[in-house]
């Protein structure tokens, strides 16, 4: 098709990301709004690691169907990094939109303590209306993920503790879930973190003294 001066001088409208979420605990799914560009060419997806080390965005995917508004990023390490994404729209003449927003996945970490666990993550970024709340979900080795507690939506790190443990189980899986303030469910705006596995550290109590005097108390060690 012929490309005109008007197409080169009029920016293409960009599209916002709707959701970034960890999927199947190994990939990241990106969902964005559909473009209305009349001479649509494709969506190009850009990614960088959210590690504060000055990483730059690089193209990681391309979708050439206007109604296909999602992409699965398989070249990620969801237990090691949070990843940020934006999408640009291209037309048939090679014109490109500007990035509209950047959205980042949730990276969950945990620490094992005697009789409890602590968890923390970066906040979900970003929904224009904000995050309503986070939830902590967990499961034992043979169970299904179940809700544990609701967490506030702070501006900084998300943090939680779990003291409600069944000591017959040594290991627990944990996951954070972020919920959008709106009730928009197309798609459901729930961002899942990676899943982490924490094990209760074994405790060994060793007596500091014993008294072998035959009174039946602390005679043996």
PyMOL commands that set and color helices and strands:
alter all, ss='L'
color gray80, all
select helices_A, chain A and resi 5-9
alter helices_A, ss='H'
color red, helices_A
select strands_A, chain A and resi 17-23+27-32+40-49+58-63+70-73+83-91+103-104+108-113+116-121+131-140+146-151+158-162+171-180+190-192+196-199
alter strands_A, ss='S'
color yellow, strands_A
deselect
rebuild
show_as cartoon
